[in-house]
Amino acid sequence: MNTTNKNLFPSVASYPTLDEIEKIRASIDDLAAKRSEIEMLPPPKNVALERLDNWIDGLSLGYQVEDAARKFLAPTGRDIPNIVGSDCGRFLMRFVAPVIREEYAAEIERLYQNKPGFTEQERAKAIAGIDDEIFDLELAEERLVRLCEERGHYIARRPTANPMIVLAADEEFSS
């Protein structure tokens, strides 16, 4: 067996930065999870209620009580509104929508109890901050990975590693 190539079976002791790399990777994973949580936070309550109102408005869209009522004015009395078929849902929603809106609004109020929600600006700012932290950690990780490579020990990069950092020239890491 050729023992002159020490890179074939490096000992754990020869990886002085392996623990550091693992800690950095764990921090990156934690920040990525935190980023996902922030992405899923609800908007402010007023935005949710506005979405509810837009949805309710759309439920009865197209049904005009005035147009249907005019049919009763026909001289023959045979042209009565047809609420069976395609107009049935819109007809019912025209009168039931306020009740539905009230129920949904009450549930939205309950869901937002003690939870203010995130505006898009707050969400963008929080995500940008996390992205900056992840970028800094990825830079540190890549520095350590390259240090190990200089010592002849190769450490696989994370599948989600930032290609911009991984492919950066070595000169970018000399500091």
C-alpha positions in Angstrom: 0.0 0.0 0.0 1.3 3.4 -0.9 1.6 5.4 2.3 3.2 8.4 0.7 -0.2 9.8 -0.2 -1.5 11.1 3.2 -4.7 12.4 1.6 -6.2 8.9 1.0 -7.1 8.3 4.7 -6.9 11.6 6.6 -7.5 11.5 10.3 -10.2 13.5 11.9 -7.4 15.4 13.8 -6.2 16.7 10.4 -9.4 18.6 10.0 -9.0 21.5 12.4 -11.8 23.4 10.7 -14.3 20.6 10.1 -16.2 21.4 13.4 -16.2 25.1 12.4 -17.6 24.2 9.0 -20.3 22.1 10.5 -21.2 24.9 12.9 -21.5 27.4 10.1 -23.6 24.9 8.1 -25.9 24.4 11.0 -26.3 28.2 11.3 -27.0 28.5 7.6 -29.7 25.8 8.0 -31.2 27.6 11.0 -31.3 30.9 9.1 -32.8 29.3 6.1 -35.6 27.9 8.3 -36.1 31.3 9.9 -36.3 32.8 6.4 -39.0 30.3 5.5 -41.0 31.1 8.6 -40.9 34.8 7.8 -42.0 34.1 4.2 -45.1 32.3 5.6 -46.1 35.0 8.2 -49.5 36.5 7.5 -49.9 40.0 6.2 -51.4 42.7 8.6 -55.0 42.1 9.5 -56.3 45.0 7.4 -54.8 43.3 4.3 -56.5 40.0 5.2 -59.8 41.8 5.7 -59.4 43.6 2.4 -58.7 40.3 0.6 -61.9 39.0 2.2 -63.9 42.0 1.0 -62.5 41.5 -2.6 -63.5 37.9 -2.5 -67.0 38.6 -1.2 -67.5 41.3 -3.9 -66.5 38.7 -6.5 -69.0 36.1 -5.3 -72.1 37.9 -6.4 -70.5 39.7 -9.3 -72.7 39.9 -12.3 -76.0 39.5 -10.5 -78.0 42.7 -10.7 -81.2 42.9 -8.6 -82.5 45.8 -10.6 -82.2 43.9 -13.9 -84.0 40.9 -12.3 -86.7 43.1 -10.8 -87.5 44.7 -14.2 -88.6 41.3 -15.4 -91.6 41.6 -13.1 -92.6 44.7 -15.0 -93.1 42.9 -18.3 -96.6 43.3 -19.7 -97.2 39.6 -19.9 -95.8 38.6 -16.5 -94.2 35.6 -18.1 -90.7 36.9 -18.0 -89.8 36.3 -14.4 -86.1 36.1 -13.2 -84.5 32.7 -13.6 -82.6 32.1 -10.4 -82.2 28.4 -11.2 -79.1 27.6 -13.2 -76.2 29.9 -13.8 -77.6 32.8 -11.9 -78.6 30.8 -8.8 -75.3 31.0 -7.1 -74.8 34.7 -7.8 -78.4 35.3 -6.7 -77.9 33.5 -3.4 -74.5 35.1 -2.8 -76.0 38.6 -3.3 -78.1 38.1 -0.2 -75.9 35.7 1.8 -72.6 37.4 1.2 -72.9 39.8 4.1 -73.4 36.9 6.5 -70.5 35.0 5.1 -68.3 38.1 5.3 -69.3 38.6 9.0 -68.4 35.0 9.8 -65.1 35.1 8.0 -64.2 38.5 9.4 -64.8 37.2 13.0 -62.6 34.2 12.3 -59.9 36.5 10.9 -60.1 38.7 14.0 -59.7 35.6 16.2 -56.7 34.4 14.1 -55.0 37.7 14.4 -55.5 38.0 18.1 -52.1 39.2 19.5 -50.5 38.7 16.1 -50.0 41.9 14.1 -48.8 40.3 10.8 -46.0 41.5 8.6 -46.2 44.2 6.0 -44.5 43.5 2.7 -41.8 46.1 3.6 -41.2 44.4 7.0 -41.0 41.0 5.3 -38.6 42.2 2.7 -36.4 43.9 5.3 -36.3 40.8 7.5 -35.6 38.5 4.6 -32.8 40.8 3.3 -31.2 40.8 6.7 -31.3 37.0 6.9 -30.0 36.8 3.3 -27.0 39.0 4.3 -26.3 36.8 7.3 -26.4 33.7 5.2 -24.1 35.3 2.6 -21.6 36.2 5.3 -21.7 32.6 6.7 -21.3 31.1 3.2 -18.2 33.3 2.7 -16.8 32.0 5.9 -17.7 28.4 5.0 -16.0 28.7 1.6 -12.9 30.2 3.2 -12.7 27.2 5.5 -13.4 24.7 2.8 -10.6 26.2 0.7 -8.3 26.1 3.6 -8.9 22.4 4.0 -8.3 22.0 0.2 -5.0 23.8 0.5 -4.1 21.3 3.2 -5.1 18.4 0.8 -8.4 17.5 2.4 -11.5 17.9 0.3 -14.8 18.6 1.8 -18.0 18.4 -0.2 -19.8 21.6 -0.6 -23.5 21.9 0.3 -25.9 21.2 -2.6 -27.4 24.6 -1.8 -24.1 26.5 -1.6 -24.2 29.8 -3.4 -22.5 29.3 -6.8 -21.3 32.9 -6.9 -19.3 32.2 -3.7 -18.1 28.7 -4.7 -16.9 29.9 -8.1 -15.3 33.1 -6.9 -11.6 33.5 -7.4 -9.2 32.6 -4.6 -8.1 36.2 -4.5 -11.6 37.2 -3.3 -11.0 35.2 -0.1 -7.6 36.5 0.8 -8.1 38.7 3.8 
